[in-house]
């Protein structure tokens, strides 16, 4: 299944790179379907990734970020055989899931609850990139008096 993220590019001006990264990530991970996940935008700068990882404990999970890549690794410990299985439908294999993070997106926390791993993300722009209010000077006489006159060039 492929998703069309074109409406995101039209709705979020300046977030074209983020929409392109999400689009590329969905195409890249199309062959990888385990574990299933959701990505939710909580508000303008907060996001959450939810992974369905039933059966994994906290000590079997590793979450790391490096160079704008979030890497989640699950390694299952050997379990005792309780007998012969007639049907085995619960995935017990390890996994590695990667997410490309946009610039200035940081992982702020992780929580494992009821078989779902919740990873919270926040987009924090540096001060230099935040919007700045520009004052508009009025064109009154006092401003005109304080300005130096322009010199006229003589024609050669």
Wavefront OBJ file of the C-alpha trace (Angstrom):
o trace
v 0.000 0.000 0.000
v 1.380 3.407 -0.911
v 0.325 6.762 0.451
v 0.159 10.041 -1.412
v 1.646 12.814 0.737
v 1.055 15.532 -1.865
v -1.768 17.148 0.184
v 0.707 17.590 3.049
v 3.060 19.566 0.815
v 0.223 21.853 -0.215
v -0.978 22.403 3.362
v 2.331 22.905 5.160
v 4.363 25.665 3.574
v 8.024 25.269 4.428
v 7.672 21.631 5.438
v 8.269 20.232 1.968
v 11.449 18.492 3.122
v 9.633 16.809 6.013
v 6.818 15.630 3.717
v 9.397 14.323 1.222
v 11.248 12.458 3.988
v 8.028 10.837 5.202
v 7.142 9.930 1.616
v 10.590 8.398 1.039
v 10.454 6.536 4.336
v 7.099 5.011 3.474
v 8.419 3.858 0.100
v 11.615 2.492 1.658
v 9.848 0.596 4.411
v 7.199 -0.813 2.073
v 8.938 -4.180 2.123
v 9.239 -4.091 5.895
v 5.896 -4.584 7.587
v 6.907 -5.702 11.077
v 6.248 -4.250 13.514
v 3.262 -2.195 12.368
v 3.334 1.469 13.390
v 1.392 4.734 13.396
v 2.723 8.282 13.126
v 0.541 11.002 14.649
v 0.954 14.774 14.646
v -0.213 15.979 18.051
v 0.101 19.694 17.302
v 2.251 22.029 15.213
v 5.553 20.861 16.725
v 4.827 17.569 18.531
v 4.618 14.095 17.003
v 4.204 10.535 18.247
v 5.256 7.213 16.765
v 3.399 4.127 17.995
v 4.779 0.648 17.341
v 2.791 -2.524 18.036
v 5.350 -4.774 19.733
v 3.321 -7.222 21.798
v 5.460 -9.565 23.864
v 8.565 -7.360 24.065
v 9.778 -6.079 27.423
v 11.691 -2.849 28.020
v 15.029 -4.664 28.378
v 14.556 -6.264 24.924
v 14.248 -2.856 23.219
v 16.868 -0.319 22.157
v 16.033 3.197 20.931
v 18.814 5.363 19.493
v 19.149 8.486 17.367
v 22.146 9.263 15.210
v 22.450 11.823 12.395
v 18.674 12.421 12.053
v 17.843 8.702 12.070
v 15.728 7.136 14.807
v 16.590 3.450 15.120
v 14.429 1.058 17.154
v 15.738 -2.478 17.700
v 13.904 -5.321 19.365
v 15.715 -8.536 20.279
v 13.708 -11.397 21.727
v 15.116 -13.531 24.493
v 14.858 -17.295 24.035
v 11.611 -18.598 25.490
v 11.040 -21.991 26.938
v 9.080 -24.427 24.817
v 5.796 -25.134 26.545
v 4.983 -27.989 24.231
v 4.101 -28.425 20.609
v 2.306 -25.471 19.029
v -0.727 -26.283 16.897
v -0.720 -22.715 15.531
v 1.878 -20.005 15.968
v 0.551 -16.617 14.807
v 2.257 -14.266 17.273
v 5.443 -12.882 15.776
v 8.343 -13.508 18.099
v 11.127 -12.411 15.856
v 13.450 -9.519 16.459
v 13.170 -6.351 14.392
v 14.928 -3.162 13.416
v 12.822 -0.182 12.375
v 14.344 3.122 11.189
v 12.737 6.508 10.818
v 14.364 9.486 9.092
v 13.889 12.572 11.251
v 13.624 16.069 9.813
v 16.062 18.743 10.917
v 15.539 19.986 14.483
v 13.254 17.050 15.433
v 14.293 15.526 18.757
v 13.088 12.426 20.589
v 11.684 13.601 23.923
v 10.568 10.303 25.450
v 9.474 6.705 25.090
v 6.853 4.660 26.905
v 5.887 0.976 26.668
v 2.281 0.292 27.583
v -0.109 -2.560 26.702
v 2.078 -3.853 23.875
v 2.493 -0.413 22.257
v 5.750 1.516 22.237
v 5.042 5.262 22.186
v 7.903 7.543 21.110
v 7.329 11.276 21.448
v 9.080 13.751 19.173
v 9.309 17.523 19.227
v 10.382 19.928 16.503
v 12.381 22.758 18.089
v 13.640 25.516 15.840
v 16.799 27.354 16.939
v 16.360 31.022 17.825
v 18.012 32.060 14.561
v 15.322 30.225 12.576
v 12.295 31.427 14.555
v 10.093 34.148 13.052
v 11.000 37.699 13.992
v 8.638 40.638 14.162
v 9.767 43.512 11.945
v 8.675 46.966 13.038
v 7.392 49.276 10.340
v 8.656 52.823 10.739
v 6.146 55.526 10.020
v 7.080 58.098 7.430
v 6.558 61.178 9.630
v 8.494 64.444 9.536
v 10.688 63.599 12.551
v 12.080 60.525 10.801
v 12.686 62.509 7.636
v 14.518 65.296 9.534
v 16.879 62.836 11.264
v 17.887 61.161 8.015
v 20.943 62.375 6.123
v 20.260 63.733 2.670
v 21.444 61.731 -0.301
v 24.289 63.219 -2.333
v 23.579 63.765 -5.960
v 26.134 62.522 -8.405
v 27.299 64.857 -11.052
v 26.951 63.668 -14.588
v 30.304 63.040 -16.241
l 1 2 3 4 5 6 7 8 9 10 11 12 13 14 15 16 17 18 19 20 21 22 23 24 25 26 27 28 29 30 31 32 33 34 35 36 37 38 39 40 41 42 43 44 45 46 47 48 49 50 51 52 53 54 55 56 57 58 59 60 61 62 63 64 65 66 67 68 69 70 71 72 73 74 75 76 77 78 79 80 81 82 83 84 85 86 87 88 89 90 91 92 93 94 95 96 97 98 99 100 101 102 103 104 105 106 107 108 109 110 111 112 113 114 115 116 117 118 119 120 121 122 123 124 125 126 127 128 129 130 131 132 133 134 135 136 137 138 139 140 141 142 143 144 145 146 147 148 149 150 151 152 153 154 155 156
